[in-house]
């Protein structure tokens, strides 16, 4: 069965007051993400060894070699997470997650600084992540291009923020630090993150 573009849990106008406009979501979801899905389906149709595999299985199977199948499968997986990691009611951190952040990362401010630093220091395109490591501790990581914590065995993803230019250029122009700051302050769906614990 072919992979499909997921439906957003909110209207494309719903994040405008939070710093992500309708045109950004229109292009990012409807064009960029759709292009990854279309490309991935083309590769699967042309390669019997990929047929019937889940998205996670394709990401894991192609992680070591990299290349176009991995890039498009990784980006499909990353964007499925990304849409769920934002909310029109984003920004508020529920108590259980807040306590875990304080225990493992020092403070909410320290978490936000680390997340912003990860995203800003990702040279070129990539992602910033909040993950639960195999040691049971939260950590902030980053990955390049279409890679992700699944492929790099960094842990279970709680939050993922797209720092490719297409994610922020209409709303924040070239100023990636402001996009990420706004993302952790106003857009991030911490209820989703807490539910992953
Ligand atoms: Mn993207």
Backbone and ligand atoms as CSV (ligand in chain L), in Angstrom:
chain,resi,resn,atom,element,x,y,z
A,1,UNK,N,N,0.850,-1.206,0.000
A,1,UNK,CA,C,0.000,0.000,0.000
A,1,UNK,C,C,0.877,1.244,0.000
A,2,UNK,N,N,0.457,2.210,-0.771
A,2,UNK,CA,C,1.272,3.428,-0.902
A,2,UNK,C,C,1.233,4.260,0.378
A,3,UNK,N,N,2.320,4.969,0.613
A,3,UNK,CA,C,2.349,5.914,1.731
A,3,UNK,C,C,1.509,7.139,1.371
A,4,UNK,N,N,0.946,7.771,2.407
A,4,UNK,CA,C,0.047,8.898,2.170
A,4,UNK,C,C,0.431,10.103,3.004
A,5,UNK,N,N,0.133,11.282,2.469
A,5,UNK,CA,C,0.310,12.523,3.219
A,5,UNK,C,C,-0.704,12.537,4.368
A,6,UNK,N,N,-0.244,12.722,5.619
A,6,UNK,CA,C,-1.209,12.742,6.716
A,6,UNK,C,C,-2.019,14.041,6.722
A,7,UNK,N,N,-3.222,13.944,7.274
A,7,UNK,CA,C,-4.051,15.141,7.449
A,7,UNK,C,C,-3.565,15.895,8.679
A,8,UNK,N,N,-3.559,17.223,8.592
A,8,UNK,CA,C,-3.182,18.023,9.760
A,8,UNK,C,C,-4.297,17.980,10.804
A,9,UNK,N,N,-3.907,18.082,12.071
A,9,UNK,CA,C,-4.883,18.087,13.172
A,9,UNK,C,C,-5.470,19.477,13.416
A,10,UNK,N,N,-5.099,20.440,12.574
A,10,UNK,CA,C,-5.558,21.828,12.745
A,10,UNK,C,C,-5.694,22.435,11.354
A,11,UNK,N,N,-6.469,23.530,11.282
A,11,UNK,CA,C,-6.606,24.240,10.014
A,11,UNK,C,C,-5.284,24.914,9.662
A,12,UNK,N,N,-5.048,25.124,8.360
A,12,UNK,CA,C,-3.795,25.766,7.950
A,12,UNK,C,C,-3.717,27.232,8.383
A,13,UNK,N,N,-4.850,27.786,8.766
A,13,UNK,CA,C,-4.868,29.158,9.297
A,13,UNK,C,C,-4.664,29.186,10.813
A,14,UNK,N,N,-4.664,27.999,11.443
A,14,UNK,CA,C,-4.766,27.947,12.919
A,14,UNK,C,C,-3.496,28.347,13.652
A,15,UNK,N,N,-2.340,28.287,12.958
A,15,UNK,CA,C,-1.083,28.596,13.637
A,15,UNK,C,C,-0.607,30.018,13.347
A,16,UNK,N,N,-1.406,30.760,12.574
A,16,UNK,CA,C,-0.996,32.107,12.181
A,16,UNK,C,C,-0.711,33.006,13.369
A,17,UNK,N,N,-1.572,32.953,14.378
A,17,UNK,CA,C,-1.382,33.787,15.573
A,17,UNK,C,C,-0.175,33.325,16.382
A,18,UNK,N,N,0.313,32.120,16.076
A,18,UNK,CA,C,1.460,31.550,16.801
A,18,UNK,C,C,2.762,31.696,16.014
A,19,UNK,N,N,2.683,32.338,14.834
A,19,UNK,CA,C,3.921,32.599,14.105
A,19,UNK,C,C,4.213,31.657,12.950
A,20,UNK,N,N,3.187,30.901,12.486
A,20,UNK,CA,C,3.383,30.082,11.288
A,20,UNK,C,C,2.167,30.302,10.396
A,21,UNK,N,N,2.384,30.989,9.282
A,21,UNK,CA,C,1.255,31.446,8.473
A,21,UNK,C,C,0.698,30.337,7.571
A,22,UNK,N,N,-0.483,30.592,7.030
A,22,UNK,CA,C,-1.168,29.629,6.166
A,22,UNK,C,C,-0.321,29.265,4.947
A,23,UNK,N,N,0.351,30.253,4.363
A,23,UNK,CA,C,1.152,29.973,3.160
A,23,UNK,C,C,2.308,29.028,3.490
A,24,UNK,N,N,2.922,29.213,4.661
A,24,UNK,CA,C,3.991,28.290,5.076
A,24,UNK,C,C,3.454,26.865,5.148
A,25,UNK,N,N,2.300,26.689,5.804
A,25,UNK,CA,C,1.739,25.339,5.942
A,25,UNK,C,C,1.278,24.783,4.602
A,26,UNK,N,N,0.719,25.643,3.774
A,26,UNK,CA,C,0.282,25.241,2.443
A,26,UNK,C,C,1.450,24.649,1.650
A,27,UNK,N,N,2.555,25.364,1.618
A,27,UNK,CA,C,3.722,24.923,0.856
A,27,UNK,C,C,4.422,23.762,1.545
A,28,UNK,N,N,4.581,23.875,2.850
A,28,UNK,CA,C,5.383,22.889,3.584
A,28,UNK,C,C,4.677,21.535,3.620
A,29,UNK,N,N,3.389,21.552,3.943
A,29,UNK,CA,C,2.618,20.302,4.003
A,29,UNK,C,C,2.211,19.847,2.595
A,30,UNK,N,N,1.632,20.770,1.842
A,30,UNK,CA,C,1.040,20.395,0.564
A,30,UNK,C,C,2.032,20.174,-0.567
A,31,UNK,N,N,3.192,20.829,-0.477
A,31,UNK,CA,C,4.199,20.695,-1.558
A,31,UNK,C,C,5.432,19.918,-1.091
A,32,UNK,N,N,6.117,20.404,-0.047
A,32,UNK,CA,C,7.362,19.749,0.378
A,32,UNK,C,C,7.098,18.329,0.884
A,33,UNK,N,N,6.196,18.209,1.867
A,33,UNK,CA,C,5.949,16.870,2.415
A,33,UNK,C,C,5.356,15.952,1.345
A,34,UNK,N,N,4.430,16.488,0.560
A,34,UNK,CA,C,3.843,15.659,-0.514
A,34,UNK,C,C,4.923,15.155,-1.475
A,35,UNK,N,N,5.915,15.988,-1.752
A,35,UNK,CA,C,6.981,15.579,-2.673
A,35,UNK,C,C,7.789,14.414,-2.098
A,36,UNK,N,N,8.034,14.428,-0.780
A,36,UNK,CA,C,8.749,13.295,-0.168
A,36,UNK,C,C,7.926,12.013,-0.281
A,37,UNK,N,N,6.614,12.132,-0.049
A,37,UNK,CA,C,5.728,10.961,-0.111
A,37,UNK,C,C,5.684,10.408,-1.542
A,38,UNK,N,N,5.541,11.296,-2.512
A,38,UNK,CA,C,5.480,10.878,-3.915
A,38,UNK,C,C,6.780,10.199,-4.340
A,39,UNK,N,N,7.914,10.790,-3.942
A,39,UNK,CA,C,9.213,10.208,-4.310
A,39,UNK,C,C,9.384,8.842,-3.659
A,40,UNK,N,N,9.034,8.743,-2.363
A,40,UNK,CA,C,9.166,7.471,-1.649
A,40,UNK,C,C,8.321,6.388,-2.310
A,41,UNK,N,N,7.088,6.716,-2.669
A,41,UNK,CA,C,6.213,5.731,-3.318
A,41,UNK,C,C,6.790,5.276,-4.654
A,42,UNK,N,N,7.455,6.191,-5.346
A,42,UNK,CA,C,8.104,5.816,-6.605
A,42,UNK,C,C,9.233,4.816,-6.387
A,43,UNK,N,N,10.033,5.052,-5.345
A,43,UNK,CA,C,11.138,4.136,-5.039
A,43,UNK,C,C,10.606,2.764,-4.618
A,44,UNK,N,N,9.549,2.759,-3.805
A,44,UNK,CA,C,8.993,1.484,-3.326
A,44,UNK,C,C,8.417,0.685,-4.496
A,45,UNK,N,N,7.749,1.381,-5.406
A,45,UNK,CA,C,7.153,0.702,-6.557
A,45,UNK,C,C,8.214,0.084,-7.458
A,46,UNK,N,N,9.414,0.667,-7.426
A,46,UNK,CA,C,10.470,0.215,-8.339
A,46,UNK,C,C,11.428,-0.791,-7.705
A,47,UNK,N,N,11.252,-1.098,-6.407
A,47,UNK,CA,C,12.226,-1.943,-5.705
A,47,UNK,C,C,11.487,-2.971,-4.857
A,48,UNK,N,N,11.491,-4.217,-5.310
A,48,UNK,CA,C,10.731,-5.277,-4.632
A,48,UNK,C,C,11.204,-5.482,-3.199
A,49,UNK,N,N,12.466,-5.147,-2.902
A,49,UNK,CA,C,12.975,-5.359,-1.538
A,49,UNK,C,C,12.354,-4.386,-0.541
A,50,UNK,N,N,11.713,-3.329,-1.034
A,50,UNK,CA,C,11.069,-2.351,-0.154
A,50,UNK,C,C,9.574,-2.618,0.000
A,51,UNK,N,N,9.018,-3.441,-0.877
A,51,UNK,CA,C,7.568,-3.659,-0.901
A,51,UNK,C,C,7.086,-4.267,0.412
A,52,UNK,N,N,6.006,-3.736,0.952
A,52,UNK,CA,C,5.403,-4.283,2.161
A,52,UNK,C,C,6.067,-3.853,3.448
A,53,UNK,N,N,7.191,-3.128,3.360
A,53,UNK,CA,C,7.869,-2.662,4.576
A,53,UNK,C,C,7.153,-1.437,5.142
A,54,UNK,N,N,7.163,-1.323,6.471
A,54,UNK,CA,C,6.624,-0.123,7.104
A,54,UNK,C,C,7.600,1.036,6.887
A,55,UNK,N,N,7.135,2.233,7.153
A,55,UNK,CA,C,8.006,3.408,7.016
A,55,UNK,C,C,9.219,3.279,7.932
A,56,UNK,N,N,8.986,2.868,9.177
A,56,UNK,CA,C,10.092,2.712,10.130
A,56,UNK,C,C,11.097,1.670,9.619
A,57,UNK,N,N,10.582,0.583,9.053
A,57,UNK,CA,C,11.474,-0.465,8.538
A,57,UNK,C,C,12.315,0.050,7.375
A,58,UNK,N,N,11.733,0.878,6.521
A,58,UNK,CA,C,12.500,1.433,5.394
A,58,UNK,C,C,13.567,2.394,5.912
A,59,UNK,N,N,13.196,3.240,6.886
A,59,UNK,CA,C,14.183,4.169,7.466
A,59,UNK,C,C,15.357,3.380,8.049
A,60,UNK,N,N,15.048,2.362,8.841
A,60,UNK,CA,C,16.112,1.589,9.499
A,60,UNK,C,C,16.956,0.814,8.480
A,61,UNK,N,N,16.290,0.267,7.463
A,61,UNK,CA,C,17.000,-0.568,6.484
A,61,UNK,C,C,17.936,0.247,5.601
A,62,UNK,N,N,17.631,1.535,5.414
A,62,UNK,CA,C,18.424,2.351,4.494
A,62,UNK,C,C,19.315,3.348,5.214
A,63,UNK,N,N,19.264,3.369,6.565
A,63,UNK,CA,C,19.991,4.391,7.331
A,63,UNK,C,C,21.496,4.327,7.104
A,64,UNK,N,N,22.053,3.132,7.101
A,64,UNK,CA,C,23.507,3.015,6.992
A,64,UNK,C,C,24.006,3.476,5.633
A,65,UNK,N,N,23.283,3.125,4.595
A,65,UNK,CA,C,23.723,3.469,3.243
A,65,UNK,C,C,23.385,4.904,2.870
A,66,UNK,N,N,22.310,5.455,3.461
A,66,UNK,CA,C,21.858,6.784,3.056
A,66,UNK,C,C,21.339,6.752,1.632
A,67,UNK,N,N,21.291,7.920,0.991
A,67,UNK,CA,C,20.822,7.966,-0.391
A,67,UNK,C,C,19.362,8.374,-0.473
A,68,UNK,N,N,18.846,8.425,-1.698
A,68,UNK,CA,C,17.520,9.013,-1.913
A,68,UNK,C,C,16.361,8.294,-1.232
A,69,UNK,N,N,16.400,6.964,-1.122
A,69,UNK,CA,C,15.297,6.273,-0.443
A,69,UNK,C,C,15.280,6.680,1.032
A,70,UNK,N,N,16.466,6.642,1.663
A,70,UNK,CA,C,16.555,7.050,3.064
A,70,UNK,C,C,16.127,8.502,3.244
A,71,UNK,N,N,16.598,9.387,2.382
A,71,UNK,CA,C,16.281,10.811,2.524
A,71,UNK,C,C,14.776,11.053,2.488
A,72,UNK,N,N,14.094,10.433,1.554
A,72,UNK,CA,C,12.654,10.668,1.407
A,72,UNK,C,C,11.842,9.928,2.473
A,73,UNK,N,N,12.275,8.723,2.837
A,73,UNK,CA,C,11.588,8.001,3.921
A,73,UNK,C,C,11.788,8.741,5.245
A,74,UNK,N,N,13.018,9.189,5.477
A,74,UNK,CA,C,13.300,9.936,6.702
A,74,UNK,C,C,12.483,11.209,6.776
A,75,UNK,N,N,12.420,11.937,5.681
A,75,UNK,CA,C,11.654,13.174,5.682
A,75,UNK,C,C,10.155,12.918,5.838
A,76,UNK,N,N,9.640,11.827,5.279
A,76,UNK,CA,C,8.228,11.501,5.502
A,76,UNK,C,C,7.995,11.245,6.995
A,77,UNK,N,N,8.847,10.447,7.602
A,77,UNK,CA,C,8.727,10.135,9.042
A,77,UNK,C,C,8.854,11.421,9.872
A,78,UNK,N,N,9.846,12.241,9.555
A,78,UNK,CA,C,10.093,13.464,10.326
A,78,UNK,C,C,8.901,14.411,10.271
A,79,UNK,N,N,8.314,14.562,9.086
A,79,UNK,CA,C,7.203,15.514,8.966
A,79,UNK,C,C,5.926,15.000,9.618
A,80,UNK,N,N,5.697,13.688,9.614
A,80,UNK,CA,C,4.545,13.140,10.342
A,80,UNK,C,C,4.642,13.561,11.818
A,81,UNK,N,N,5.864,13.425,12.373
A,81,UNK,CA,C,6.105,13.850,13.764
A,81,UNK,C,C,5.928,15.362,13.909
A,82,UNK,N,N,6.527,16.094,12.976
A,82,UNK,CA,C,6.545,17.567,13.074
A,82,UNK,C,C,5.147,18.164,13.160
A,83,UNK,N,N,4.224,17.697,12.324
A,83,UNK,CA,C,2.865,18.281,12.348
A,83,UNK,C,C,2.209,18.048,13.694
A,84,UNK,N,N,2.456,16.878,14.300
A,84,UNK,CA,C,1.860,16.589,15.611
A,84,UNK,C,C,2.547,17.366,16.732
A,85,UNK,N,N,3.759,17.834,16.458
A,85,UNK,CA,C,4.538,18.551,17.476
A,85,UNK,C,C,4.186,20.029,17.536
A,86,UNK,N,N,3.174,20.457,16.791
A,86,UNK,CA,C,2.728,21.857,16.871
A,86,UNK,C,C,1.231,21.865,17.149
A,87,UNK,N,N,0.785,22.943,17.789
A,87,UNK,CA,C,-0.625,23.059,18.145
A,87,UNK,C,C,-1.025,24.522,18.232
A,88,UNK,N,N,-2.290,24.824,17.852
A,88,UNK,CA,C,-2.801,26.188,18.052
A,88,UNK,C,C,-2.806,26.574,19.526
A,89,UNK,N,N,-2.753,25.568,20.412
A,89,UNK,CA,C,-2.701,25.830,21.862
A,89,UNK,C,C,-1.310,25.524,22.412
A,90,UNK,N,N,-0.290,25.613,21.540
A,90,UNK,CA,C,1.064,25.222,21.926
A,90,UNK,C,C,1.703,26.172,22.924
A,91,UNK,N,N,2.831,25.715,23.456
A,91,UNK,CA,C,3.646,26.552,24.329
A,91,UNK,C,C,3.568,26.217,25.800
A,92,UNK,N,N,2.429,25.709,26.250
A,92,UNK,CA,C,2.282,25.400,27.678
A,92,UNK,C,C,2.824,24.019,27.993
A,93,UNK,N,N,3.658,23.916,29.016
A,93,UNK,CA,C,4.276,22.634,29.355
A,93,UNK,C,C,3.536,22.008,30.533
A,94,UNK,N,N,2.903,20.828,30.315
A,94,UNK,CA,C,2.189,20.183,31.420
A,94,UNK,C,C,3.157,19.702,32.510
A,95,UNK,N,N,2.610,19.518,33.705
A,95,UNK,CA,C,3.427,19.310,34.896
A,95,UNK,C,C,4.387,18.138,34.882
A,96,UNK,N,N,3.924,16.982,34.405
A,96,UNK,CA,C,4.786,15.789,34.436
A,96,UNK,C,C,6.010,15.986,33.541
A,97,UNK,N,N,5.789,16.553,32.360
A,97,UNK,CA,C,6.907,16.805,31.447
A,97,UNK,C,C,7.819,17.894,31.998
A,98,UNK,N,N,7.219,18.923,32.571
A,98,UNK,CA,C,8.039,20.009,33.142
A,98,UNK,C,C,8.977,19.457,34.211
A,99,UNK,N,N,8.448,18.603,35.067
A,99,UNK,CA,C,9.264,18.011,36.137
A,99,UNK,C,C,10.414,17.186,35.560
A,100,UNK,N,N,10.119,16.430,34.507
A,100,UNK,CA,C,11.147,15.587,33.860
A,100,UNK,C,C,12.222,16.464,33.197
A,101,UNK,N,N,11.789,17.559,32.582
A,101,UNK,CA,C,12.748,18.494,31.962
A,101,UNK,C,C,13.672,19.079,33.026
A,102,UNK,N,N,13.092,19.477,34.147
A,102,UNK,CA,C,13.897,20.072,35.223
A,102,UNK,C,C,14.885,19.039,35.771
A,103,UNK,N,N,14.409,17.806,35.980
A,103,UNK,CA,C,15.279,16.744,36.514
A,103,UNK,C,C,16.454,16.442,35.586
A,104,UNK,N,N,16.167,16.345,34.296
A,104,UNK,CA,C,17.182,15.841,33.358
A,104,UNK,C,C,17.985,16.942,32.671
A,105,UNK,N,N,17.385,18.120,32.512
A,105,UNK,CA,C,18.044,19.167,31.723
A,105,UNK,C,C,18.293,20.446,32.532
A,106,UNK,N,N,17.879,20.457,33.781
A,106,UNK,CA,C,18.200,21.573,34.670
A,106,UNK,C,C,17.050,22.531,34.907
A,107,UNK,N,N,16.451,22.999,33.815
A,107,UNK,CA,C,15.320,23.930,33.914
A,107,UNK,C,C,14.652,24.023,32.551
A,108,UNK,N,N,13.455,24.588,32.524
A,108,UNK,CA,C,12.783,24.811,31.242
A,108,UNK,C,C,13.608,25.756,30.370
A,109,UNK,N,N,14.161,26.794,30.980
A,109,UNK,CA,C,14.981,27.751,30.215
A,109,UNK,C,C,16.207,27.062,29.623
A,110,UNK,N,N,16.828,26.170,30.416
A,110,UNK,CA,C,18.019,25.451,29.924
A,110,UNK,C,C,17.635,24.520,28.768
A,111,UNK,N,N,16.467,23.875,28.876
A,111,UNK,CA,C,15.990,23.031,27.765
A,111,UNK,C,C,15.802,23.869,26.510
A,112,UNK,N,N,15.118,25.012,26.649
A,112,UNK,CA,C,14.852,25.843,25.465
A,112,UNK,C,C,16.143,26.360,24.853
A,113,UNK,N,N,17.096,26.748,25.700
A,113,UNK,CA,C,18.393,27.213,25.190
A,113,UNK,C,C,19.111,26.104,24.436
A,114,UNK,N,N,19.085,24.896,24.993
A,114,UNK,CA,C,19.770,23.760,24.353
A,114,UNK,C,C,19.104,23.406,23.026
A,115,UNK,N,N,17.778,23.443,22.998
A,115,UNK,CA,C,17.034,23.100,21.781
A,115,UNK,C,C,17.326,24.133,20.692
A,116,UNK,N,N,17.325,25.400,21.106
A,116,UNK,CA,C,17.617,26.480,20.155
A,116,UNK,C,C,19.056,26.354,19.642
A,117,UNK,N,N,19.982,26.079,20.545
A,117,UNK,CA,C,21.391,25.933,20.142
A,117,UNK,C,C,21.556,24.770,19.166
A,118,UNK,N,N,20.840,23.667,19.413
A,118,UNK,CA,C,20.933,22.511,18.516
A,118,UNK,C,C,20.451,22.890,17.120
A,119,UNK,N,N,19.316,23.570,17.050
A,119,UNK,CA,C,18.756,23.934,15.754
A,119,UNK,C,C,19.572,24.983,15.022
A,120,UNK,N,N,20.090,25.942,15.769
A,120,UNK,CA,C,20.875,27.016,15.149
A,120,UNK,C,C,22.215,26.480,14.653
A,121,UNK,N,N,22.798,25.532,15.414
A,121,UNK,CA,C,24.134,25.034,15.061
A,121,UNK,C,C,24.097,23.931,14.012
A,122,UNK,N,N,22.888,23.491,13.615
A,122,UNK,CA,C,22.778,22.504,12.535
A,122,UNK,C,C,23.096,23.217,11.224
A,123,UNK,N,N,24.316,23.055,10.731
A,123,UNK,CA,C,24.721,23.767,9.518
A,123,UNK,C,C,23.931,23.228,8.327
A,124,UNK,N,N,23.298,24.145,7.577
A,124,UNK,CA,C,22.449,23.709,6.473
A,124,UNK,C,C,21.138,23.157,7.011
A,125,UNK,N,N,20.584,22.185,6.291
A,125,UNK,CA,C,19.244,21.692,6.615
A,125,UNK,C,C,19.279,20.593,7.663
A,126,UNK,N,N,18.215,20.493,8.449
A,126,UNK,CA,C,18.147,19.421,9.423
A,126,UNK,C,C,17.060,19.635,10.447
A,127,UNK,N,N,17.252,19.021,11.602
A,127,UNK,CA,C,16.210,18.943,12.627
A,127,UNK,C,C,16.808,19.062,14.014
A,128,UNK,N,N,16.049,19.671,14.930
A,128,UNK,CA,C,16.363,19.645,16.362
A,128,UNK,C,C,15.331,18.747,17.042
A,129,UNK,N,N,15.787,18.007,18.058
A,129,UNK,CA,C,14.918,16.999,18.696
A,129,UNK,C,C,15.013,17.035,20.216
A,130,UNK,N,N,13.910,16.697,20.856
A,130,UNK,CA,C,13.926,16.331,22.273
A,130,UNK,C,C,13.608,14.842,22.303
A,131,UNK,N,N,14.530,14.049,22.855
A,131,UNK,CA,C,14.342,12.602,22.861
A,131,UNK,C,C,14.500,12.051,24.276
A,132,UNK,N,N,13.906,10.876,24.478
A,132,UNK,CA,C,14.111,10.118,25.705
A,132,UNK,C,C,15.137,9.039,25.380
A,133,UNK,N,N,16.332,9.188,25.943
A,133,UNK,CA,C,17.413,8.253,25.646
A,133,UNK,C,C,17.181,6.887,26.267
A,134,UNK,N,N,17.983,5.913,25.860
A,134,UNK,CA,C,17.831,4.543,26.385
A,134,UNK,C,C,18.181,4.482,27.867
A,135,UNK,N,N,18.861,5.513,28.392
A,135,UNK,CA,C,19.157,5.580,29.830
A,135,UNK,C,C,17.992,6.184,30.624
A,136,UNK,N,N,16.870,6.488,29.915
A,136,UNK,CA,C,15.702,7.033,30.601
A,136,UNK,C,C,15.759,8.530,30.828
A,137,UNK,N,N,16.797,9.186,30.306
A,137,UNK,CA,C,16.952,10.633,30.487
A,137,UNK,C,C,16.591,11.378,29.194
A,138,UNK,N,N,16.018,12.547,29.381
A,138,UNK,CA,C,15.765,13.418,28.235
A,138,UNK,C,C,17.079,13.970,27.723
A,139,UNK,N,N,17.157,14.146,26.413
A,139,UNK,CA,C,18.303,14.860,25.845
A,139,UNK,C,C,17.882,15.586,24.585
A,140,UNK,N,N,18.632,16.633,24.274
A,140,UNK,CA,C,18.403,17.422,23.070
A,140,UNK,C,C,19.437,17.005,22.044
A,141,UNK,N,N,18.974,16.722,20.815
A,141,UNK,CA,C,19.886,16.285,19.760
A,141,UNK,C,C,19.574,17.048,18.472
A,142,UNK,N,N,20.402,16.824,17.470
A,142,UNK,CA,C,20.125,17.360,16.141
A,142,UNK,C,C,20.530,16.315,15.125
A,143,UNK,N,N,19.916,16.399,13.933
A,143,UNK,CA,C,20.284,15.517,12.832
A,143,UNK,C,C,20.299,16.346,11.548
A,144,UNK,N,N,21.065,15.878,10.564
A,144,UNK,CA,C,21.209,16.599,9.305
A,144,UNK,C,C,20.201,16.101,8.267
A,145,UNK,N,N,19.769,17.003,7.435
A,145,UNK,CA,C,18.947,16.691,6.256
A,145,UNK,C,C,17.729,15.841,6.625
A,146,UNK,N,N,17.617,14.613,6.091
A,146,UNK,CA,C,16.441,13.791,6.345
A,146,UNK,C,C,16.623,12.775,7.455
A,147,UNK,N,N,17.753,12.831,8.139
A,147,UNK,CA,C,17.987,11.842,9.191
A,147,UNK,C,C,17.165,12.168,10.440
A,148,UNK,N,N,17.171,11.250,11.395
A,148,UNK,CA,C,16.331,11.407,12.590
A,148,UNK,C,C,16.838,10.499,13.711
A,149,UNK,N,N,16.281,10.682,14.915
A,149,UNK,CA,C,16.727,9.864,16.063
A,149,UNK,C,C,16.462,8.373,15.901
A,150,UNK,N,N,15.484,8.008,15.070
A,150,UNK,CA,C,15.222,6.600,14.793
A,150,UNK,C,C,16.424,5.990,14.070
A,151,UNK,N,N,16.868,6.657,13.022
A,151,UNK,CA,C,17.999,6.169,12.228
A,151,UNK,C,C,19.299,6.196,13.028
A,152,UNK,N,N,19.428,7.210,13.895
A,152,UNK,CA,C,20.705,7.392,14.606
A,152,UNK,C,C,20.662,6.824,16.029
A,153,UNK,N,N,19.561,6.099,16.334
A,153,UNK,CA,C,19.425,5.413,17.621
A,153,UNK,C,C,19.691,6.338,18.813
A,154,UNK,N,N,19.107,7.555,18.732
A,154,UNK,CA,C,19.299,8.533,19.806
A,154,UNK,C,C,18.265,8.381,20.911
A,155,UNK,N,N,17.159,7.701,20.608
A,155,UNK,CA,C,16.110,7.543,21.609
A,155,UNK,C,C,14.741,7.766,21.014
A,156,UNK,N,N,13.748,7.804,21.914
A,156,UNK,CA,C,12.356,7.979,21.496
A,156,UNK,C,C,12.064,9.467,21.354
A,157,UNK,N,N,11.461,9.854,20.237
A,157,UNK,CA,C,11.229,11.276,19.963
A,157,UNK,C,C,10.030,11.813,20.753
A,158,UNK,N,N,10.263,12.913,21.465
A,158,UNK,CA,C,9.168,13.650,22.118
A,158,UNK,C,C,8.769,14.862,21.291
A,159,UNK,N,N,9.777,15.539,20.727
A,159,UNK,CA,C,9.529,16.723,19.898
A,159,UNK,C,C,10.548,16.763,18.772
A,160,UNK,N,N,10.116,17.231,17.604
A,160,UNK,CA,C,11.032,17.439,16.497
A,160,UNK,C,C,10.702,18.730,15.791
A,161,UNK,N,N,11.720,19.550,15.572
A,161,UNK,CA,C,11.524,20.852,14.929
A,161,UNK,C,C,12.325,20.916,13.632
A,162,UNK,N,N,11.630,21.144,12.563
A,162,UNK,CA,C,12.226,21.260,11.224
A,162,UNK,C,C,12.982,22.588,11.130
A,163,UNK,N,N,14.283,22.527,10.879
A,163,UNK,CA,C,15.045,23.775,10.715
A,163,UNK,C,C,15.526,23.978,9.270
A,164,UNK,N,N,14.913,23.249,8.323
A,164,UNK,CA,C,15.142,23.560,6.912
A,164,UNK,C,C,14.594,24.969,6.644
A,165,UNK,N,N,15.185,25.682,5.726
A,165,UNK,CA,C,14.730,27.061,5.450
A,165,UNK,C,C,13.252,27.096,5.058
A,166,UNK,N,N,12.743,26.054,4.387
A,166,UNK,CA,C,11.338,26.100,3.962
A,166,UNK,C,C,10.385,26.138,5.157
A,167,UNK,N,N,10.873,25.766,6.333
A,167,UNK,CA,C,10.015,25.761,7.530
A,167,UNK,C,C,9.775,27.161,8.081
A,168,UNK,N,N,10.687,28.087,7.787
A,168,UNK,CA,C,10.590,29.394,8.469
A,168,UNK,C,C,10.792,30.622,7.594
A,169,UNK,N,N,11.143,30.456,6.326
A,169,UNK,CA,C,11.564,31.633,5.564
A,169,UNK,C,C,10.454,32.660,5.349
A,170,UNK,N,N,9.226,32.211,5.168
A,170,UNK,CA,C,8.132,33.177,4.962
A,170,UNK,C,C,7.807,33.932,6.245
A,171,UNK,N,N,7.960,33.282,7.382
A,171,UNK,CA,C,7.576,33.889,8.665
A,171,UNK,C,C,8.728,34.625,9.343
A,172,UNK,N,N,9.948,34.121,9.184
A,172,UNK,CA,C,11.079,34.694,9.924
A,172,UNK,C,C,12.266,35.050,9.017
A,173,UNK,N,N,12.024,35.006,7.681
A,173,UNK,CA,C,13.120,35.276,6.729
A,173,UNK,C,C,14.334,34.425,7.081
A,174,UNK,N,N,15.498,35.062,7.199
A,174,UNK,CA,C,16.735,34.311,7.422
A,174,UNK,C,C,17.031,34.059,8.903
A,175,UNK,N,N,16.125,34.490,9.796
A,175,UNK,CA,C,16.483,34.512,11.217
A,175,UNK,C,C,16.041,33.217,11.917
A,176,UNK,N,N,16.796,32.155,11.698
A,176,UNK,CA,C,16.465,30.855,12.264
A,176,UNK,C,C,16.354,30.882,13.800
A,177,UNK,N,N,17.230,31.617,14.499
A,177,UNK,CA,C,17.106,31.628,15.973
A,177,UNK,C,C,15.737,32.113,16.449
A,178,UNK,N,N,15.170,33.115,15.779
A,178,UNK,CA,C,13.859,33.625,16.192
A,178,UNK,C,C,12.748,32.613,15.912
A,179,UNK,N,N,12.877,31.902,14.789
A,179,UNK,CA,C,11.912,30.842,14.468
A,179,UNK,C,C,11.915,29.767,15.551
A,180,UNK,N,N,13.088,29.322,15.958
A,180,UNK,CA,C,13.157,28.242,16.949
A,180,UNK,C,C,12.705,28.742,18.319
A,181,UNK,N,N,13.095,29.970,18.662
A,181,UNK,CA,C,12.640,30.532,19.943
A,181,UNK,C,C,11.111,30.582,19.981
A,182,UNK,N,N,10.530,31.092,18.903
A,182,UNK,CA,C,9.065,31.143,18.838
A,182,UNK,C,C,8.455,29.742,18.866
A,183,UNK,N,N,9.141,28.819,18.227
A,183,UNK,CA,C,8.632,27.438,18.154
A,183,UNK,C,C,8.546,26.824,19.554
A,184,UNK,N,N,9.607,26.942,20.343
A,184,UNK,CA,C,9.574,26.349,21.694
A,184,UNK,C,C,8.657,27.128,22.637
A,185,UNK,N,N,8.524,28.437,22.393
A,185,UNK,CA,C,7.688,29.262,23.292
A,185,UNK,C,C,6.201,29.166,22.968
A,186,UNK,N,N,5.854,29.077,21.670
A,186,UNK,CA,C,4.450,29.265,21.281
A,186,UNK,C,C,3.834,28.146,20.445
A,187,UNK,N,N,4.635,27.429,19.686
A,187,UNK,CA,C,4.101,26.440,18.752
A,187,UNK,C,C,4.189,25.001,19.263
A,188,UNK,N,N,5.205,24.715,20.052
A,188,UNK,CA,C,5.455,23.317,20.431
A,188,UNK,C,C,4.285,22.728,21.210
A,189,UNK,N,N,3.911,21.512,20.826
A,189,UNK,CA,C,2.803,20.786,21.448
A,189,UNK,C,C,3.371,19.896,22.561
A,190,UNK,N,N,3.511,20.480,23.746
A,190,UNK,CA,C,4.119,19.755,24.864
A,190,UNK,C,C,3.197,18.674,25.418
A,191,UNK,N,N,1.909,18.755,25.110
A,191,UNK,CA,C,0.998,17.674,25.513
A,191,UNK,C,C,1.335,16.407,24.714
A,192,UNK,N,N,1.615,16.589,23.416
A,192,UNK,CA,C,2.059,15.459,22.593
A,192,UNK,C,C,3.372,14.905,23.149
A,193,UNK,N,N,4.307,15.817,23.466
A,193,UNK,CA,C,5.609,15.383,23.980
A,193,UNK,C,C,5.436,14.570,25.256
A,194,UNK,N,N,4.612,15.058,26.169
A,194,UNK,CA,C,4.413,14.354,27.443
A,194,UNK,C,C,3.795,12.979,27.215
A,195,UNK,N,N,2.890,12.895,26.251
A,195,UNK,CA,C,2.223,11.617,25.968
A,195,UNK,C,C,3.199,10.551,25.469
A,196,UNK,N,N,4.373,10.975,24.971
A,196,UNK,CA,C,5.365,10.003,24.483
A,196,UNK,C,C,6.182,9.404,25.623
A,197,UNK,N,N,6.122,10.009,26.806
A,197,UNK,CA,C,6.923,9.529,27.942
A,197,UNK,C,C,6.446,8.161,28.419
L,1,LIG,MN,MN,10.223,20.395,6.085
